[in-house]
């Protein structure tokens, strides 16, 4: 991804969305984002940049499809698609706070906080939620129509941990080691991994 602005060393933005508007909300100087700030970011991007997101959006029958929308030293932003039957394994985000907003369709999320009950919720178009680091979940599309979501995580590119079941979540979810990396190194990592 390439930027056309002079401050491109602070951002890595998808060329379709690279605009002053997104640059103003992604705050490259912010080290860490709270769950509420991440929720506000994904909600804003889904509602204000819908046309660009729909231009980028794709679906794959091979696996869930995704595209990185933005990356700074403090946050990563993704667009994901979900065909009927596609979903994730139960996982946590390794100590990162996160958020997702449903852009199109609807999804089911099963989630659990350590030592708590497993809960389920249907997330409809426009629904947005932010969550802290001590939460595990499984997201899936058991419905008949495709869905798409906008996700954000802070700190960026912390590996996820998968579980066989949400029942296997430990009594506490310790954070994985995260370090603040320069944007150039984060770009390389982001090209190797997905959300």
Secondary structure, 3 states (H helix, E strand, C coil): CCCCCCCHHHCEECCCCCCHHHHHHHCCCCCCCCHHHHHHHHHHHHHHCHHHHHHHCCCCCCCCEEEEEEECCCCEEEEEEECCCCECCCEECCCCEEEEEEEECEEEEEEEECCCCCEEEEEECCCEEEECCCEEEEEECCCCCCEEEEEEEECCCCCCEECCCHHHCCCCCCCCCCCCCCHHHHHHHHHHCCC
